[in-house]
Amino acid sequence: MAQTPAEPGPTSRGALDRYFKLSARGSTVGTELRGGLTTFMAMAYIILLNPVILSGADITGHRLNHAQVTTATALAAAVTTIVMGVVGNVPLALAAGLSVSGVISALVVPHSTWPQAMGLCVIYGLLIVLLVVSGLRERIMHGIPLPLKFAITIGIGLFISIVGFVKAGFVHTGGPTPLSLGPAGELEGWPVLLFCLTLLTIFVLLARRVRGAILLGLALGTAAAMIVNQVADLTAEDWGGSAPVWPGSPVAAPDFGLFGHVDLFGAFGAHSMGAISASVAVFTLVLAGFFDAMATIIGVGTEAGLTDSKGRMPGLSKALFIDGAGGAIGGVAGASGQTVFLESATGVGDGARTGLASIVTGGVFTLMLFFSPVAAVVPVQVAAAALVVIGSLMMSQARLIDWSDSEIAVPAFLTSVVMPFTYSITAGVGAGVISYTVVKAGTGKWREPGALMWILTFVFVVYFALAPIKTWLGVH
């Protein structure tokens, strides 16, 4: 990604320059403003998608209010991203992690109340913060081989892509084959056609290097969906629950109904998930939150020129601390855990080099608190197109892996494919870590991975063996 040259100006010598080190990093206020807006445009889809994932969850017999989840999503993203800018001074934006929201939606809330689920988010966030304070998280990030970090990014991209394809109805699950094109080997209905058109539109805009291509593609896809919905007389069920109909007013007061509703230890009770199951859920969330952010922080930091010759980023501990705290902040807000988004790289590509860009991104998320009705207009099929696009962008990391070296290629391959095939980012990371140490040991290089990688191998072996361990403990 090409570096954007600094734009000279008087602002480079003011108070902002001294605090954010604009001149030292070759940037200006104008460049940071543009980069921050670009980052928001690239990740604005989370305001649409996170409520779709969470408000559809079956929570002890009822569903969450869509407007409340939208408000919580925008609020948590705004707070954590602004804090990252002010304290961390890096161009990293945060929002609800898709893997964390997926774990919460599929594994936690069917067996607990929403406050209990958010309590687990707070706990996992605080645990990650402890890992940061102890210095362990930074040591682990430096201890994992660089090719595995690239492979993790690839796997996350594939995982996000399959999520998008399934939510759009382009890929169907549960048929005679594990996966199929549509429900019967062919595409059905207008909504999936809108997904295809939106996807191709965004790809064309990206190819033409149009700034804000993803957000512009979502806007065009939504407009087309509204026209099709009106002409074809479709129902909300045809769209999977929410029809693309313009609200009576695009502006509405934020609904903070989920804020502060946290039951910290309720999920551990006998009438909820139980101590063992809740502990397993926290363990899964810690791993998901830990490794989702790891490659992103290093990758974006490298692209921004913030790393040294060994790939280490000065001030990394602050960024890791804020990312960990994002889990707790998201839990308090009611939006699930927050994590650093790879879309931050789009702002870096547009010149962002400091935390000022993150403040701009967080400021726009704050404005979105008052436009939740507009966010609800976008159908899931259109929003899903953004996931596939983001997945394709993350695949660029594949060029950085030496596929001719089997000691690297095997764990990189397993990391990349296990994530989408198992619908689990954590499983993919675990497969890569275990295969890396085993292959090294099998070739007589068992010392090469280092103690931390072997400790991680043990942790992931326990993770994969959770089912028999739970059976042995008598947990169902």
C-alpha positions in Angstrom: 0.0 0.0 0.0 1.5 3.3 -1.1 2.6 5.7 1.5 0.9 9.1 1.3 3.4 12.0 1.5 3.0 14.5 4.3 1.3 17.7 3.4 3.2 20.8 4.7 1.3 23.3 6.7 1.4 25.5 9.8 -0.6 23.0 11.8 2.5 20.7 11.9 4.1 23.0 14.5 1.2 23.5 16.9 0.0 21.8 20.0 -1.5 18.9 18.1 1.9 18.3 16.5 3.6 18.1 19.8 1.0 15.8 21.4 0.4 13.4 18.4 4.0 13.8 16.9 2.6 14.7 13.5 5.8 16.0 12.1 7.9 13.2 13.5 5.7 10.7 11.7 5.5 12.7 8.5 1.8 13.7 8.8 -0.4 16.7 9.1 -3.8 17.5 10.6 -5.4 17.4 7.2 -3.9 14.0 6.4 -5.1 12.6 9.7 -8.6 14.0 9.2 -8.8 12.3 5.8 -7.4 9.0 7.1 -9.8 8.9 10.0 -12.8 9.5 7.7 -11.5 6.8 5.4 -11.2 4.3 8.3 -14.8 5.0 9.4 -16.1 4.5 5.9 -14.4 1.2 5.6 -15.7 -0.2 9.0 -19.1 1.6 9.2 -20.7 -1.8 8.3 -20.2 -2.9 11.9 -23.0 -0.6 12.9 -25.2 -2.6 10.6 -23.9 -6.0 11.1 -23.3 -6.3 14.8 -27.0 -5.6 15.6 -27.9 -8.3 13.1 -25.8 -10.8 14.8 -26.8 -9.9 18.4 -30.4 -8.9 18.0 -31.2 -12.2 16.4 -29.8 -14.2 19.3 -32.3 -16.3 21.2 -31.9 -15.0 24.7 -33.9 -16.9 27.3 -37.0 -16.7 25.0 -36.8 -13.1 23.7 -34.9 -11.0 21.2 -32.9 -7.8 21.8 -34.2 -4.5 20.6 -32.4 -3.6 17.4 -32.2 0.1 18.1 -30.7 -0.6 21.5 -28.0 -2.8 20.0 -27.3 -0.2 17.3 -26.8 2.5 19.9 -24.6 0.2 22.1 -22.5 -0.7 19.0 -21.9 2.9 18.0 -21.3 4.0 21.6 -18.7 1.4 22.4 -16.9 1.9 19.1 -16.8 5.7 19.7 -15.4 5.4 23.2 -12.8 2.8 22.6 -11.5 4.3 19.3 -11.2 7.8 20.9 -9.4 6.4 23.9 -7.0 4.6 21.5 -6.3 7.9 19.7 -5.8 10.0 22.9 -3.8 7.4 25.0 -2.3 5.1 22.4 -1.6 7.7 19.7 -1.9 5.1 16.9 -4.2 5.0 13.9 -6.2 2.0 15.2 -10.0 2.0 15.4 -12.0 -0.5 17.5 -15.5 -1.9 17.3 -17.4 -5.0 18.2 -15.4 -8.0 17.2 -17.3 -10.3 14.9 -15.7 -13.5 16.5 -16.6 -12.3 20.0 -20.1 -11.4 19.0 -20.4 -14.8 17.3 -19.4 -16.6 20.4 -21.7 -14.5 22.5 -24.6 -15.1 20.1 -24.2 -18.8 19.6 -22.6 -20.1 22.8 -23.5 -17.8 25.7 -26.8 -16.1 25.4 -28.9 -19.2 24.6 -28.1 -20.3 28.2 -28.0 -17.0 30.0 -29.5 -13.5 30.3 -28.0 -10.6 28.4 -26.6 -9.0 31.5 -24.9 -12.3 32.3 -23.5 -12.5 28.8 -22.1 -9.0 29.1 -20.6 -9.9 32.5 -18.5 -12.5 30.7 -17.4 -9.8 28.3 -16.2 -7.6 31.2 -14.4 -10.6 32.8 -12.6 -11.6 29.6 -11.6 -8.0 28.9 -10.2 -7.6 32.4 -8.3 -10.9 32.0 -6.7 -9.6 28.8 -5.8 -6.4 30.6 -4.0 -8.4 33.3 -2.1 -10.3 30.6 -1.0 -6.9 29.2 -0.1 -5.4 32.6 2.0 -8.5 33.3 3.8 -8.1 30.0 2.7 -11.6 28.9 0.6 -10.6 26.0 3.3 -8.5 24.4 5.8 -11.4 24.9 3.4 -13.8 23.2 2.8 -11.5 20.3 6.6 -11.2 19.8 7.1 -14.9 20.3 4.7 -16.1 17.6 6.5 -16.4 14.3 5.8 -13.7 11.8 4.5 -16.1 9.1 1.9 -17.5 11.5 0.8 -13.9 12.2 0.3 -13.5 8.4 -1.6 -16.8 8.3 -3.9 -15.7 11.1 -4.9 -12.6 9.1 -5.6 -14.8 6.1 -7.7 -17.2 8.1 -9.7 -14.3 9.6 -10.3 -13.0 6.1 -11.6 -16.4 4.9 -13.7 -16.7 8.1 -15.3 -13.3 7.6 -16.0 -14.1 3.9 -17.9 -17.4 4.7 -19.9 -15.6 7.3 -20.9 -13.0 4.7 -21.8 -15.6 2.1 -23.9 -17.6 4.5 -25.7 -14.5 5.9 -26.5 -13.4 2.4 -28.0 -16.7 1.4 -25.4 -17.2 -1.3 -24.0 -20.2 0.6 -26.5 -22.5 2.3 -25.8 -24.8 5.2 -27.8 -27.8 6.5 -28.6 -29.4 3.2 -27.5 -32.8 1.8 -24.0 -31.4 1.5 -22.2 -29.4 4.2 -22.4 -26.3 2.0 -24.2 -25.5 -1.2 -25.0 -22.7 -3.6 -28.3 -21.5 -2.2 -30.7 -23.9 -0.6 -30.9 -26.3 -3.5 -27.8 -25.7 -5.6 -29.0 -22.5 -7.1 -29.6 -18.9 -6.0 -33.1 -17.9 -5.0 -34.8 -14.6 -4.5 -34.1 -10.9 -5.0 -32.2 -10.4 -1.7 -29.3 -12.7 -2.8 -29.2 -11.0 -6.2 -28.8 -7.6 -4.4 -25.9 -9.2 -2.4 -24.2 -10.1 -5.7 -24.7 -6.7 -7.2 -23.5 -4.9 -4.1 -20.4 -7.2 -3.9 -19.5 -6.6 -7.5 -20.1 -2.8 -7.2 -17.8 -2.5 -4.2 -15.1 -4.5 -6.0 -15.4 -2.3 -9.1 -15.1 0.8 -6.9 -12.1 -0.6 -5.1 -10.5 -1.4 -8.5 -11.0 2.2 -9.5 -9.5 3.3 -6.2 -12.6 5.2 -5.1 -12.2 6.4 -1.6 -14.9 5.1 0.7 -15.7 2.3 -1.8 -17.2 0.0 0.8 -19.5 2.6 2.3 -20.5 3.9 -1.1 -21.2 0.4 -2.3 -23.4 -0.2 0.8 -25.3 3.0 0.1 -25.9 2.1 -3.5 -26.9 -1.5 -2.6 -29.3 -0.3 0.0 -30.9 2.2 -2.4 -31.3 -0.6 -5.0 -32.8 -2.8 -2.3 -35.3 -0.2 -1.3 -36.4 0.1 -5.0 -36.6 -3.7 -5.5 -38.5 -4.1 -2.2 -41.1 -1.6 -3.4 -41.5 -2.9 -6.9 -41.4 -6.6 -6.1 -43.7 -6.1 -3.0 -41.4 -8.2 -0.8 -41.9 -8.8 2.9 -39.6 -8.6 5.9 -39.4 -12.4 5.9 -38.0 -12.3 2.4 -35.1 -10.2 3.6 -34.5 -12.3 6.7 -36.3 -10.1 9.2 -35.8 -6.5 8.3 -37.1 -5.0 5.0 -35.2 -2.0 3.4 -37.8 0.7 4.1 -36.9 4.3 4.7 -37.9 5.3 8.3 -40.3 8.2 9.0 -37.4 10.2 10.4 -33.7 9.4 9.8 -32.8 11.0 13.2 -33.7 9.4 16.5 -32.6 9.8 20.1 -30.1 7.1 21.1 -31.6 4.2 23.1 -29.2 3.4 25.9 -31.4 0.7 27.3 -28.6 -1.9 27.3 -26.0 0.4 29.0 -24.8 -0.7 32.4 -26.9 -3.9 32.5 -24.1 -6.2 33.6 -24.3 -9.3 35.8 -20.7 -10.0 36.4 -20.9 -13.5 37.9 -24.5 -14.5 37.2 -23.5 -16.8 34.3 -21.5 -19.0 36.7 -24.6 -19.8 38.7 -26.4 -23.2 38.7 -29.5 -21.7 37.1 -27.5 -20.2 34.2 -24.5 -21.7 32.3 -22.8 -23.1 35.4 -19.3 -22.6 36.7 -17.5 -24.9 34.2 -19.4 -23.9 31.1 -19.1 -20.2 31.9 -15.3 -20.7 32.5 -15.0 -22.4 29.2 -16.9 -19.5 27.5 -14.5 -17.0 29.1 -11.5 -19.0 28.0 -12.9 -19.1 24.4 -13.6 -15.3 24.5 -10.1 -14.6 25.8 -8.5 -16.6 23.1 -10.8 -15.1 20.4 -10.2 -11.5 21.6 -6.5 -12.1 22.1 -5.7 -13.5 18.7 -8.2 -11.5 16.6 -6.3 -8.3 17.6 -2.8 -9.6 17.6 -2.2 -9.7 13.8 -4.2 -6.6 13.2 -2.1 -4.4 15.5 1.2 -5.6 14.2 0.0 -5.5 10.5 -1.4 -2.0 10.6 1.5 -0.8 12.7 3.9 -2.1 10.1 1.9 -0.5 7.3 2.0 2.8 9.1 5.7 2.6 9.6 5.5 2.4 13.3 7.5 -0.8 13.8 11.3 -1.3 14.0 13.5 -3.6 11.9 12.4 -6.6 14.0 8.7 -5.9 13.5 8.2 -4.5 17.0 6.0 -1.5 17.6 7.0 1.1 20.2 4.1 1.9 22.5 2.6 -1.5 21.8 1.7 -2.1 25.4 -0.7 0.9 25.4 -2.4 -0.3 22.3 -2.7 -3.8 23.8 -4.1 -2.4 27.1 -6.8 -0.4 25.3 -7.7 -3.3 23.1 -8.1 -5.5 26.2 -10.1 -2.8 28.0 -12.3 -2.8 25.0 -13.8 -6.1 26.0 -14.9 -4.6 29.4 -16.1 -1.4 27.8 -18.1 -3.3 25.2 -19.7 -5.4 27.9 -20.7 -2.3 30.0 -22.2 -0.7 26.8 -24.1 -3.8 25.9 -22.4 -4.3 22.5 -20.1 -7.3 23.2 -16.3 -7.0 23.3 -14.5 -4.4 21.3 -11.3 -5.2 19.3 -9.0 -3.5 16.8 -10.3 -3.6 13.3 -8.1 -4.4 10.3 -10.0 -1.7 8.3 -7.8 0.7 10.2 -5.3 -0.1 7.4 -7.5 1.8 4.9 -6.9 5.0 6.9 -3.2 4.2 7.1 -3.2 3.8 3.3 -4.8 7.2 3.0 -2.0 8.8 5.1 -3.0 8.3 8.8 0.0 7.9 11.1 -1.2 9.0 14.6 -4.0 8.8 17.1 -5.6 11.9 15.7 -7.0 9.8 12.9 -8.6 7.5 15.5 -10.2 10.5 17.3 -11.8 11.5 14.0 -13.1 8.0 13.4 -14.5 7.8 16.9 -16.1 11.2 16.5 -18.0 10.0 13.4 -19.1 6.9 15.4 -20.4 9.3 18.0 -22.5 11.1 15.4 -24.0 7.8 14.3 -25.7 7.5 17.8 -28.3 9.8 16.4 -28.9 8.0 13.1 -29.8 4.5 14.2 -33.0 4.4 12.1 -30.9 4.9 9.0 -28.6 2.0 10.0 -31.7 -0.3 10.3 -32.6 0.3 6.7 -29.7 -1.6 5.3 -30.7 -5.3 4.7 -28.4 -8.0 5.9 -27.7 -9.2 2.4 -26.2 -5.8 1.4 -24.2 -5.6 4.7 -22.9 -9.1 4.1 -21.2 -8.0 0.9 -18.8 -5.8 2.9 -17.7 -8.9 4.9 -16.7 -10.7 1.7 -14.8 -7.6 0.5 -12.9 -7.2 3.7 -12.0 -10.9 3.6 -10.6 -10.5 0.1 -8.5 -7.6 1.3 -7.0 -9.6 4.1 -5.9 -12.3 1.7 -3.1 -10.0 0.5 -1.0 -11.3 3.5 -0.5 -14.6 1.6 2.2 -13.0 -0.5 4.4 -12.6 2.6 4.5 -16.4 3.4 7.2 -18.7 2.0 5.0 -21.5 0.8 8.0 -23.5 -0.4 9.1 -24.1 3.2 7.0 -26.9 4.5 7.9 -26.0 8.1 6.1 -22.7 7.6 3.6 -23.7 4.9 1.9 -26.5 6.8 1.0 -24.5 10.0 0.2 -21.5 7.8 -2.2 -23.6 5.7 -3.9 -25.1 8.7 -4.3 -21.8 10.4 -5.9 -20.3 7.3 -8.3 -23.1 6.4 -9.4 -24.3 9.8 -10.9 -20.9 10.7 -13.6 -20.9 8.0 -14.0 -24.7 7.9 -14.8 -24.8 11.7 -16.4 -21.3 11.9 -13.9 -20.5 14.7 -10.9 -18.1 14.6 -9.6 -19.6 17.8 -9.6 -23.1 16.4 -7.6 -21.9 13.4 -5.0 -20.2 15.6 -4.8 -23.3 17.7 -4.3 -25.6 14.7 -1.5 -23.4 13.5 0.3 -23.1 16.8 0.1 -26.9 17.5 1.2 -27.9 14.0 4.1 -25.4 14.1 5.6 -26.8 17.2 5.0 -30.4 16.3 6.5 -30.0 12.8 9.5 -28.3 14.3 9.9 -31.1 16.9 9.5 -33.7 14.2 12.4 -32.2 12.3 14.6 -32.2 15.3 14.2 -28.4 16.0 12.1 -28.6 19.1 14.0 -25.8 20.8 13.3 -23.4 17.9 9.7 -22.5 18.7 10.6 -21.3 22.2 9.0 -21.8 25.6 6.0 -19.5 25.0 5.0 -21.4 21.8 5.1 -24.7 23.7 3.0 -23.2 26.5 0.5 -22.0 23.9 0.5 -25.5 22.4 -0.5 -26.9 25.7 -3.2 -24.3 26.1 -4.7 -25.1 22.7 -4.5 -28.9 23.3 -6.6 -28.3 26.4 -8.9 -26.1 24.2 -9.4 -28.9 21.6 -9.9 -31.5 24.3 -12.6 -29.5 26.2 -15.4 -31.9 25.3 -13.7 -35.0 26.8 -12.5 -32.9 29.7 -16.0 -31.7 30.4 -17.4 -35.2 30.1 -14.7 -36.4 32.6 -15.8 -33.6 34.9 -19.5 -34.5 34.5 -20.4 -31.2 32.8 -23.0 -31.2 30.0 
